[in-house]
Amino acid sequence: MSDLFQALLTRTLLYWDDTVVMADKKRICLRFYGDEGMAYYVAHDKKDMESIVEDGILDALTNEARVMHDHNSINYNDRFCFLNLECNAHLQRDLQKTADETGHAKPKELKELISATIKDRNDLISAGGISFEDSYVEDFEQKLTDILGGMEKDAAENKSIYSGPFERALVKRLHKYRENYFAWVRDFTIPTTNNLAERALRGVKTNIFRPRQEGLFGMGKFKL
């Protein structure tokens, strides 16, 4: 397990996610760190910064590391120095939710822009490409700026106590973390989603764990 831990720290790209599961009739946090080649699991009583610090992984990463996650704001703590990457699959679900609740067109327009750009990127990679042309990136950035401007205007005018707060929070998040969400447009080595970490935890949520067991879960550390 020590070897696996040390190997994680050498990765330049790391995925992580956590979820709440039931263990011996109480809720606990199960967390995943890994990539396409390794999976490291840890369990804690609580889903908080203290448990992340106890894991010792994010603290040990350098400023050359990139970490993909589902907008875990805790990752932006000043104690960490890695580059944060935001999951676009989660973003697209939030955009669809806002479009459904408000009837506004701009969130759906951004969702479609993201999907079209990811398809163009995948097609280019399949053809042996390593990056978009500068003009393509500039066009994407301009479209993104225009859409966000429209979303901000719609959100400011949304007086609904139900959809308004979520829409305004989404727009604020996109402005603040724009580079973290869309770094993959400029750099094809960056993933667009955190689906790998989600899949690693999905099956675990259906199981009930017994206390006082320790051992390997897949390739990872599993301790309760």
C-alpha positions in Angstrom: 0.0 0.0 0.0 2.9 2.3 0.7 4.2 1.6 -2.9 0.8 2.4 -4.3 0.6 5.7 -2.3 4.0 6.7 -3.5 3.1 5.9 -7.1 0.1 8.2 -6.9 2.3 11.1 -6.0 4.3 10.7 -9.2 1.2 11.1 -11.4 0.9 14.4 -13.3 -2.8 13.8 -13.7 -5.0 12.5 -10.9 -8.7 11.9 -10.6 -10.5 11.9 -7.2 -14.0 11.8 -5.9 -15.8 10.7 -2.7 -19.3 9.6 -1.8 -21.4 8.7 1.2 -22.1 5.0 1.8 -23.6 3.0 4.6 -21.3 0.9 6.9 -22.7 -0.9 9.9 -25.9 1.2 9.9 -24.1 4.6 9.8 -23.1 6.9 7.0 -19.4 7.1 6.2 -17.3 8.7 3.4 -15.6 6.5 0.8 -12.9 8.3 -1.3 -11.1 7.4 -4.5 -7.8 8.6 -5.8 -6.4 7.2 -9.1 -6.2 7.1 -12.8 -6.6 4.6 -15.7 -3.9 2.4 -14.1 -4.4 2.4 -10.4 -7.2 2.9 -7.8 -6.6 3.9 -4.2 -9.6 3.8 -1.8 -9.8 5.3 1.8 -12.8 5.5 4.2 -13.5 8.1 6.8 -16.2 8.8 9.3 -16.6 12.3 7.9 -16.4 14.0 4.4 -14.2 17.0 5.3 -10.9 18.7 5.0 -9.5 16.9 8.1 -9.9 13.5 6.4 -8.4 14.8 3.1 -5.3 16.1 5.0 -5.1 12.7 6.8 -5.0 11.0 3.4 -1.8 12.9 2.7 -2.2 12.8 -1.1 -3.4 16.3 -2.2 -1.0 17.9 0.2 2.0 16.1 -1.4 1.2 17.0 -5.0 3.4 19.6 -6.7 2.4 22.5 -8.9 3.1 20.3 -11.9 0.2 18.0 -11.0 -3.3 18.3 -12.3 -6.3 17.1 -10.4 -9.7 16.4 -12.0 -12.8 16.6 -9.7 -16.5 17.4 -9.5 -16.2 21.0 -8.3 -14.9 20.1 -4.9 -14.3 23.7 -3.7 -12.1 22.3 -0.9 -9.4 21.6 -3.6 -8.9 25.4 -4.0 -7.6 25.7 -0.4 -4.4 27.7 -0.3 -2.5 24.8 1.2 -2.7 23.0 -2.2 -0.6 24.0 -5.2 -1.8 21.7 -8.0 -3.9 22.8 -11.0 -7.6 22.1 -10.6 -9.6 20.7 -13.4 -13.4 20.9 -13.4 -15.7 18.1 -14.7 -17.7 19.2 -17.8 -20.2 16.3 -17.5 -21.3 17.8 -14.2 -21.4 21.2 -15.7 -23.6 20.1 -18.5 -26.1 18.5 -16.1 -26.2 21.8 -14.2 -26.7 23.8 -17.4 -29.6 21.5 -18.4 -31.1 21.8 -14.9 -31.0 25.6 -15.2 -32.5 25.6 -18.7 -35.3 23.3 -17.6 -36.2 25.3 -14.5 -35.9 28.8 -16.0 -36.7 28.3 -19.7 -33.7 30.4 -20.5 -31.9 29.5 -23.8 -28.3 30.5 -22.9 -27.6 27.5 -20.5 -28.6 25.1 -23.2 -26.6 27.0 -25.8 -23.5 26.6 -23.6 -24.2 22.9 -23.1 -24.4 22.5 -26.9 -21.2 24.5 -27.4 -19.3 22.2 -24.9 -20.7 19.0 -26.6 -19.8 20.3 -30.1 -16.3 21.3 -29.0 -15.6 17.9 -27.3 -16.7 16.2 -30.5 -14.4 18.3 -32.6 -11.6 17.6 -30.2 -12.2 13.8 -30.3 -12.4 13.8 -34.1 -9.2 15.8 -34.3 -7.4 13.4 -31.9 -8.6 10.4 -33.9 -7.1 12.0 -37.0 -3.8 12.4 -35.2 -4.2 16.0 -34.2 -2.6 17.4 -31.0 -4.4 20.7 -30.6 -6.9 23.1 -32.1 -5.9 25.9 -34.4 -5.5 29.2 -32.6 -8.4 30.6 -34.5 -10.7 27.8 -33.3 -9.7 28.5 -29.7 -10.3 32.2 -30.1 -13.7 31.5 -31.6 -14.6 29.2 -28.7 -13.5 31.8 -26.1 -15.5 34.5 -27.8 -18.7 32.4 -28.0 -18.1 31.4 -24.3 -17.8 35.1 -23.3 -21.0 36.0 -25.2 -23.0 33.2 -23.7 -21.8 33.9 -20.2 -22.8 37.5 -20.6 -26.3 36.5 -21.6 -26.5 34.0 -18.7 -25.4 36.7 -16.3 -28.1 39.1 -17.5 -30.8 36.4 -17.4 -29.7 35.3 -13.9 -29.8 38.9 -12.6 -33.4 39.3 -13.8 -34.5 35.9 -12.4 -36.7 36.7 -9.3 -37.7 33.1 -8.6 -36.9 31.9 -5.1 -36.6 28.4 -6.6 -34.5 28.7 -9.7 -32.9 32.1 -9.2 -30.3 31.3 -6.5 -29.0 28.2 -8.4 -28.8 30.1 -11.7 -26.9 33.0 -10.2 -24.5 30.6 -8.3 -23.8 28.7 -11.5 -23.0 31.9 -13.4 -20.7 33.1 -10.6 -19.0 29.7 -10.6 -18.4 29.7 -14.3 -16.9 33.2 -14.2 -14.6 32.3 -11.2 -13.4 28.9 -12.5 -13.6 29.5 -16.2 -10.0 28.4 -16.9 -10.4 25.3 -14.7 -13.5 24.2 -16.6 -12.2 24.8 -20.1 -8.4 24.2 -20.0 -9.0 21.1 -22.1 -9.8 23.3 -25.1 -6.2 24.5 -25.2 -4.5 21.3 -23.9 -5.6 17.9 -25.4 -3.8 16.0 -22.6 -6.4 17.3 -20.1 -9.6 15.2 -19.7 -13.0 16.8 -20.0 -14.8 14.8 -17.3 -14.3 13.1 -13.9 -16.2 10.0 -15.0 -13.3 7.7 -14.2 -13.5 8.5 -10.5 -17.3 8.3 -10.5 -17.3 4.9 -12.1 -14.7 3.7 -9.5 -17.2 4.6 -6.7 -20.5 3.7 -8.4 -20.6 0.0 -7.7 -19.4 0.5 -4.1 -22.5 2.4 -3.2 -24.7 -0.7 -3.6 -22.7 -2.6 -0.9 -22.9 -2.5 2.9 -19.6 -2.9 4.7 -19.0 -4.5 8.0 -16.9 -2.9 10.7 -13.4 -3.9 11.7 -12.3 -5.2 8.4 -9.1 -4.1 6.7 -7.6 -5.1 3.3 -7.5 -4.5 -0.3 -10.5 -3.3 -2.3 -9.5 -3.7 -5.9 -6.0 -2.2 -6.0 -6.6 0.3 -3.3 -6.5 0.8 0.4 -9.7 0.0 2.2 -9.9 0.3 5.9 -13.0 0.6 8.2 
